[in-house]
Amino acid sequence: MTPEVAVSILQHAFDTEIAARSGLDRLSGARPPTHGPVDIFLCVVDHYEPSWGEPPRQVAQSRHVDWLTHYPRIAQTYRDWTGRKAVHTFFYPWDEFDDWEFGTLQQLCHDGAGETEIHLHHHDDTALTLRRKLFDACARFRRDGALTEWANGTPAFGFVHGNWALDNSRIENGRNYCGVDNELGVLIDAGCYADFTFPAWRHFSQPRQTNSIYYAAGADGKRKAYDRGERARVGKSAPDNSLLLIQGPLVPSITWNKHRPKIVMDDGDLAGYRRFSPARLDRWVGAGIHVDGRPDRIFIKLHCHGAHDNNRCALLTQDLDALYSDALRRYNDGSRWRMHFVTAREMFNIVKCTEDARRGLTMDEERDYILKRK
């Protein structure tokens, strides 16, 4: 986290709290930014790591079995404005790949629970070695029916960088957690349609530009080239050689500790140590992440490490149910708000459709606007 980002966040914290206190109603949710209805697109991005902590194989498998067993019930229970059930996007780590895990995960997704995309922890790479890893990952994922493709038949994938180190942005104690200064360019060449890594609160990799959907230049070979970029805008096409970054919310709020205010940050993380609450959902809506020119379309990208033990227990027994039920109760009345459950790929498609100012399409057509589900 750079001093510039920290100061900017602190400067806005009190204003945010005042706005929240005056503009939020726990029964009805945040005030719409337009006369409505406002469409909310909710995506849960899971850094899905059953092998986190290098456990025995049976432990990793039991973590995975929990998701195979319990998530279908959650997905079937909740239906959005268009009748779509809740979906989850599993960013599965190529560096921890297991044939059985991935095959059964794909079956879960084929049954309608969500989609899989590429997650990668890597270090000390070069552009050449990273290209090979992404090529191999795409080939193996596609063998089990994962990923989508561009119009020319080449693979298309969403990306999450492990260890919060996109574009060689994290070097600590002499060790890099990436190694590739021009990683954005490599990702573009490999077929990446968007990065979903951020926010990365408390990490140096956190970009100065927050709470936005924007394009980062990918061809200049500069480390952390995504620090600032050009916001997605209605009627404006993507800049050449750029990668779309779809950020989640990073919102300050104030809690009280022994009658003293304390500023805390909500980064959209769903975890055992950061439980869901209606107040958090209001903050995410209030962040108002949108394509410039369409404030009536709010994009909420949340993240989790869903296979980790404490997180898995919280998500599968309480928090996903609480999130979806509260979202549908307070943000899906049809007159002010309409809630839509989307995968990462679908969120990308809807962003592009919004940029192109296409109207009159059904929500299903927008979900498959450019990249269609395989």
KEGUVEX-148893 format. One line per field, with one value per residue (C-alpha): x, y, z; residue number from 1; residue in three letters. Coordinates in Angstrom, 3 decimals. Each point is the difference from the previous one (the first is absolute). Layout:
# residues N
xx = (X,...)
yy = (Y,...)
zz = (Z,...)
k = (NUM,...)
r = (ALA,...)
//
This chain:
# residues 374
xx = (0.000,1.562,-0.216,-2.022,-2.669,-0.095,-0.356,-2.733,-1.929,0.303,-1.102,-3.217,-0.788,-1.937,-1.917,-0.901,-1.256,-2.136,-1.477,-0.663,-1.762,-2.246,-0.563,-0.402,-3.042,0.523,-3.447,0.194,3.728,1.999,-1.678,0.065,2.360,-2.706,-3.785,0.242,-0.212,3.722,1.435,2.548,2.341,1.372,2.997,1.850,3.584,1.544,3.788,-0.776,2.923,-0.797,3.751,0.605,2.622,1.290,-2.208,-0.162,-1.874,-3.039,-0.359,-0.008,-2.542,-2.281,0.051,-1.036,-2.691,-1.606,-0.581,-1.223,-2.438,-1.326,0.182,-2.680,-2.615,1.043,-0.045,-3.469,-1.496,0.469,-1.326,0.731,-2.258,0.097,-0.341,3.713,1.297,3.004,3.318,3.594,3.211,2.777,3.422,1.872,3.801,1.924,3.059,-2.019,-1.855,-1.528,-1.818,-2.716,-0.639,-0.294,-2.152,-2.517,0.069,-0.868,-2.908,-1.279,0.227,-1.607,-2.930,-0.506,1.852,2.447,3.136,3.755,2.784,3.783,1.739,3.812,2.664,3.383,3.361,3.366,-1.625,0.870,-2.437,0.932,-0.547,-3.252,-1.307,0.701,-1.841,-3.054,0.029,0.148,-2.684,-2.406,0.557,-0.626,-2.999,-1.603,0.507,-2.595,-2.318,1.030,0.608,-1.545,1.533,0.343,-1.648,3.162,-0.102,2.882,-0.532,-1.366,0.361,-0.443,2.996,0.824,3.648,1.020,1.792,-1.302,2.938,-1.438,2.505,2.975,-1.433,1.114,3.646,0.710,3.214,1.765,-2.673,-2.384,-3.448,-0.254,3.156,-1.591,-0.023,-2.149,-2.461,-3.006,1.264,0.606,-3.518,-1.512,1.945,-1.058,-3.713,-0.841,-3.254,0.240,1.857,-1.990,2.845,-0.773,-0.457,3.083,-0.364,3.203,2.146,2.354,-1.640,-3.185,-0.473,-0.491,-3.148,-2.783,-3.682,0.004,-0.035,2.876,2.553,3.693,2.686,1.640,2.773,2.439,1.802,-0.315,-0.465,-3.426,-1.203,-3.579,0.480,-2.184,-1.990,-2.805,-3.454,-2.478,-2.464,-3.210,0.665,3.775,1.862,2.900,3.422,2.420,2.173,-1.825,-1.420,-3.336,0.133,-3.279,0.518,-1.986,-1.013,2.520,-2.077,0.931,-2.358,0.173,-0.444,0.110,2.504,-0.536,-1.748,2.785,-0.431,2.043,0.302,-0.259,0.050,-2.465,1.657,-2.825,1.692,-2.338,1.849,-0.276,1.696,-2.110,-3.590,-2.830,-2.402,-2.713,2.144,2.744,-2.405,-1.131,3.608,0.640,-3.057,0.962,3.444,-1.896,2.549,-1.297,0.829,0.216,-3.276,-2.142,-0.267,-3.211,2.141,2.059,2.637,0.869,2.918,0.608,2.846,0.738,2.395,-2.834,1.934,1.884,-1.379,-1.508,-1.210,-1.578,-1.949,-1.290,-0.920,-1.710,-1.914,-1.043,1.523,-0.900,-3.584,0.040,1.491,-2.447,-3.088,0.764,0.857,-3.318,-2.016,1.265,1.407,-2.409,-3.351,-0.153,-0.904,3.220,2.360,0.455,2.533,1.914,2.311,2.885,3.269,3.253,-0.409,-3.552,1.041,2.588,-2.622,-2.433,2.735,0.735,-3.673,-0.380,2.999,-1.541,-3.263,-1.960,-3.578,-2.934,1.909,-1.222,2.159,0.905,1.186,2.105,1.528,1.285,0.593,3.555,1.294,-2.525,-0.001,1.431)
yy = (0.000,3.287,3.139,1.703,-2.694,-0.030,3.781,0.062,-2.695,1.715,3.333,-1.529,-2.234,2.536,1.268,-3.589,-0.616,3.141,-0.983,-3.505,1.192,2.366,-2.068,-3.591,-1.743,-3.538,-1.016,1.419,0.229,2.787,2.810,-0.600,2.341,0.524,-0.122,-3.738,-2.750,-0.527,-3.305,-1.579,-2.671,-2.158,-2.254,-2.118,-0.698,-2.890,-0.396,-3.705,-1.854,-3.428,-0.611,3.196,-0.604,-3.146,-2.405,-3.776,-0.959,-1.259,3.363,1.905,-2.432,0.360,3.789,-0.417,-2.561,2.517,2.328,-2.834,-1.040,3.278,2.628,-1.533,0.565,3.651,0.555,-1.496,1.956,3.558,1.457,3.490,2.436,-2.091,-3.336,-0.820,-2.013,1.067,-0.669,-0.176,0.575,-2.371,1.384,-3.290,0.122,-1.465,-0.406,-2.290,-1.912,-3.377,-2.059,-1.332,3.357,1.818,-2.635,-0.043,3.794,0.165,-2.352,2.299,2.924,-1.926,-0.613,3.775,1.000,2.324,0.064,-0.523,2.421,0.151,0.792,-0.066,0.345,0.396,1.592,0.545,-0.342,1.619,0.980,-3.192,-2.360,1.737,-0.359,-3.723,-0.346,1.849,-2.012,-3.275,1.134,0.976,-3.291,-2.074,2.012,-0.260,-3.766,-0.254,2.514,3.076,3.530,1.682,1.232,3.054,0.179,-1.354,-3.128,0.890,-0.468,2.820,0.069,2.157,0.305,0.360,0.348,-1.996,1.753,3.417,0.517,0.906,1.537,-0.641,2.388,-1.892,-0.468,-0.636,-0.987,-0.540,-2.329,0.855,-1.562,0.341,1.050,1.262,3.782,-0.192,-2.540,1.977,-0.292,-3.737,-0.469,1.926,-2.085,-3.225,0.892,1.481,1.968,1.669,-0.060,-0.423,0.167,3.277,1.524,-1.112,1.965,0.251,-1.173,2.141,-1.407,1.962,2.480,3.706,-0.166,-1.570,-0.879,0.039,-2.044,1.108,-0.882,-0.239,0.306,-3.347,0.616,2.374,-2.582,2.141,-1.670,0.538,1.583,-0.376,2.615,2.383,-0.462,1.207,-0.557,-2.067,2.401,-0.210,0.637,-0.432,-3.093,-1.560,1.603,-2.038,-2.535,0.389,-2.395,0.518,0.029,-0.599,1.051,-0.851,2.598,1.597,2.101,1.674,0.033,0.960,-2.224,1.107,-1.374,1.204,3.136,0.739,-0.216,-2.552,-0.061,-3.445,-1.098,-2.320,-1.641,-2.338,-3.041,-2.755,-1.890,-1.674,3.031,2.475,-1.118,1.209,2.605,2.169,3.063,-1.435,-0.538,3.621,1.151,-2.104,1.431,3.482,-0.351,0.334,-1.711,0.494,0.702,3.781,1.271,-2.759,0.524,-2.030,-3.151,-0.891,-2.752,-1.721,-2.425,-1.734,-2.403,-2.862,-2.862,-2.454,-3.230,1.251,-1.715,2.862,1.781,-3.142,-0.618,3.572,0.192,-3.367,0.004,3.639,2.839,-0.832,-0.617,3.296,1.896,-1.284,0.197,3.572,1.067,-1.344,1.384,3.580,0.461,-1.809,1.796,0.734,3.654,1.330,-2.972,-3.172,-2.600,-2.152,-2.894,-0.245,-1.826,1.822,-0.676,1.305,3.114,0.698,-0.468,2.365,2.631,-0.216,0.139,3.077,1.653,-0.637,1.645,-3.025,0.097,-2.277,-3.217,-2.549,-0.591,-3.440,1.628,2.473,-2.796,-1.564,3.271,-0.734,-3.100,-2.818,-2.837,-3.176)
zz = (0.000,-1.096,2.166,-2.731,0.102,3.798,0.286,-2.638,1.818,3.371,-1.425,-1.256,2.966,2.038,-3.021,-0.822,3.511,-0.035,-3.358,1.247,3.117,-1.945,-3.127,1.140,1.333,1.291,-1.182,-3.481,-0.713,-1.573,-1.874,-3.759,-1.894,-2.643,-0.050,-0.618,-0.449,0.599,-1.144,2.363,-1.351,2.811,-0.604,2.580,-1.068,1.929,0.267,0.262,1.607,1.499,0.357,1.974,2.679,-1.759,1.984,-0.454,-3.148,1.906,1.770,-3.295,-1.402,3.027,-0.403,-3.608,0.830,2.331,-2.956,-2.234,2.727,1.347,-2.744,-2.306,2.716,0.341,-3.761,-0.365,2.887,-1.294,-3.252,-1.279,-1.859,-3.188,1.793,-0.217,2.926,2.056,-1.735,1.178,-1.991,1.019,-0.894,0.226,0.492,-2.904,2.222,2.324,-2.709,0.841,-2.638,2.310,1.636,-3.278,-1.681,2.847,0.222,-3.684,0.547,2.737,-2.417,-2.870,2.325,0.175,3.176,-1.756,-2.119,0.347,-0.938,0.466,3.267,0.069,2.675,-1.629,0.695,-1.674,-3.410,-3.298,-2.714,-1.834,2.928,0.956,-3.556,0.161,3.320,-1.314,-3.236,1.930,2.452,-2.781,-1.810,3.123,1.181,-3.427,-0.065,2.776,-1.656,1.977,-1.311,-2.998,-3.254,-2.186,-3.417,-1.649,2.163,2.320,3.741,2.147,3.757,3.077,2.282,3.690,1.014,3.048,2.851,-1.125,-2.358,-3.417,-2.420,2.308,2.581,3.109,0.918,3.676,1.776,-3.284,-1.384,-2.797,-0.201,-3.766,-1.862,-3.209,-0.410,-3.123,1.382,-1.238,-3.557,0.410,1.349,-2.915,-2.520,1.733,-0.269,3.395,-0.203,3.433,3.296,3.238,2.544,1.773,2.518,1.948,3.208,2.083,-2.916,-2.057,-3.125,0.761,-2.873,0.621,-2.091,2.056,-0.310,-3.768,-3.170,-2.190,-2.657,0.811,-2.667,-0.546,-2.490,1.680,2.150,3.116,3.370,1.552,-3.224,1.228,2.747,-1.980,-3.171,-2.232,1.443,-1.979,-1.579,-2.011,-3.667,0.257,-1.096,1.878,-0.565,-2.079,1.835,3.279,2.568,1.718,3.810,1.816,3.591,3.054,2.606,2.351,2.370,3.295,2.919,3.641,3.023,3.613,2.483,3.575,-1.256,-2.467,-3.761,-1.884,-3.766,-1.563,-3.621,-1.692,-2.996,-0.972,1.548,1.197,2.720,3.357,1.518,-2.001,0.087,-2.164,1.360,-1.579,0.750,-2.214,-2.887,0.318,-0.196,-3.106,-1.721,1.147,-1.588,-3.281,-2.251,-3.528,-3.631,-0.385,-1.410,1.540,3.771,-0.161,-0.407,3.068,-0.099,3.284,-0.191,3.316,0.733,2.340,0.623,0.232,0.535,3.072,3.074,2.037,-3.129,-1.421,3.181,0.141,-3.680,-0.395,3.279,0.370,-1.958,-3.601,1.102,1.890,-2.957,-2.596,2.185,1.078,-3.559,-1.273,2.911,-0.189,-3.510,-2.281,0.235,-3.740,0.371,1.551,-0.248,-2.022,1.135,-2.491,0.877,-2.489,-0.527,-0.756,-3.724,0.057,1.895,-2.710,-2.721,1.707,0.412,-3.750,-0.902,2.196,-1.663,-3.405,1.106,-1.153,1.217,-0.512,0.625,2.494,3.049,-1.341,-3.232,1.971,2.061,-3.238,-1.862,-1.233,1.767,0.083,2.479,-1.464)
k = (1,2,3,4,5,6,7,8,9,10,11,12,13,14,15,16,17,18,19,20,21,22,23,24,25,26,27,28,29,30,31,32,33,34,35,36,37,38,39,40,41,42,43,44,45,46,47,48,49,50,51,52,53,54,55,56,57,58,59,60,61,62,63,64,65,66,67,68,69,70,71,72,73,74,75,76,77,78,79,80,81,82,83,84,85,86,87,88,89,90,91,92,93,94,95,96,97,98,99,100,101,102,103,104,105,106,107,108,109,110,111,112,113,114,115,116,117,118,119,120,121,122,123,124,125,126,127,128,129,130,131,132,133,134,135,136,137,138,139,140,141,142,143,144,145,146,147,148,149,150,151,152,153,154,155,156,157,158,159,160,161,162,163,164,165,166,167,168,169,170,171,172,173,174,175,176,177,178,179,180,181,182,183,184,185,186,187,188,189,190,191,192,193,194,195,196,197,198,199,200,201,202,203,204,205,206,207,208,209,210,211,212,213,214,215,216,217,218,219,220,221,222,223,224,225,226,227,228,229,230,231,232,233,234,235,236,237,238,239,240,241,242,243,244,245,246,247,248,249,250,251,252,253,254,255,256,257,258,259,260,261,262,263,264,265,266,267,268,269,270,271,272,273,274,275,276,277,278,279,280,281,282,283,284,285,286,287,288,289,290,291,292,293,294,295,296,297,298,299,300,301,302,303,304,305,306,307,308,309,310,311,312,313,314,315,316,317,318,319,320,321,322,323,324,325,326,327,328,329,330,331,332,333,334,335,336,337,338,339,340,341,342,343,344,345,346,347,348,349,350,351,352,353,354,355,356,357,358,359,360,361,362,363,364,365,366,367,368,369,370,371,372,373,374)
r = (MET,THR,PRO,GLU,VAL,ALA,VAL,SER,ILE,LEU,GLN,HIS,ALA,PHE,ASP,THR,GLU,ILE,ALA,ALA,ARG,SER,GLY,LEU,ASP,ARG,LEU,SER,GLY,ALA,ARG,PRO,PRO,THR,HIS,GLY,PRO,VAL,ASP,ILE,PHE,LEU,CYS,VAL,VAL,ASP,HIS,TYR,GLU,PRO,SER,TRP,GLY,GLU,PRO,PRO,ARG,GLN,VAL,ALA,GLN,SER,ARG,HIS,VAL,ASP,TRP,LEU,THR,HIS,TYR,PRO,ARG,ILE,ALA,GLN,THR,TYR,ARG,ASP,TRP,THR,GLY,ARG,LYS,ALA,VAL,HIS,THR,PHE,PHE,TYR,PRO,TRP,ASP,GLU,PHE,ASP,ASP,TRP,GLU,PHE,GLY,THR,LEU,GLN,GLN,LEU,CYS,HIS,ASP,GLY,ALA,GLY,GLU,THR,GLU,ILE,HIS,LEU,HIS,HIS,HIS,ASP,ASP,THR,ALA,LEU,THR,LEU,ARG,ARG,LYS,LEU,PHE,ASP,ALA,CYS,ALA,ARG,PHE,ARG,ARG,ASP,GLY,ALA,LEU,THR,GLU,TRP,ALA,ASN,GLY,THR,PRO,ALA,PHE,GLY,PHE,VAL,HIS,GLY,ASN,TRP,ALA,LEU,ASP,ASN,SER,ARG,ILE,GLU,ASN,GLY,ARG,ASN,TYR,CYS,GLY,VAL,ASP,ASN,GLU,LEU,GLY,VAL,LEU,ILE,ASP,ALA,GLY,CYS,TYR,ALA,ASP,PHE,THR,PHE,PRO,ALA,TRP,ARG,HIS,PHE,SER,GLN,PRO,ARG,GLN,THR,ASN,SER,ILE,TYR,TYR,ALA,ALA,GLY,ALA,ASP,GLY,LYS,ARG,LYS,ALA,TYR,ASP,ARG,GLY,GLU,ARG,ALA,ARG,VAL,GLY,LYS,SER,ALA,PRO,ASP,ASN,SER,LEU,LEU,LEU,ILE,GLN,GLY,PRO,LEU,VAL,PRO,SER,ILE,THR,TRP,ASN,LYS,HIS,ARG,PRO,LYS,ILE,VAL,MET,ASP,ASP,GLY,ASP,LEU,ALA,GLY,TYR,ARG,ARG,PHE,SER,PRO,ALA,ARG,LEU,ASP,ARG,TRP,VAL,GLY,ALA,GLY,ILE,HIS,VAL,ASP,GLY,ARG,PRO,ASP,ARG,ILE,PHE,ILE,LYS,LEU,HIS,CYS,HIS,GLY,ALA,HIS,ASP,ASN,ASN,ARG,CYS,ALA,LEU,LEU,THR,GLN,ASP,LEU,ASP,ALA,LEU,TYR,SER,ASP,ALA,LEU,ARG,ARG,TYR,ASN,ASP,GLY,SER,ARG,TRP,ARG,MET,HIS,PHE,VAL,THR,ALA,ARG,GLU,MET,PHE,ASN,ILE,VAL,LYS,CYS,THR,GLU,ASP,ALA,ARG,ARG,GLY,LEU,THR,MET,ASP,GLU,GLU,ARG,ASP,TYR,ILE,LEU,LYS,ARG,LYS)
//
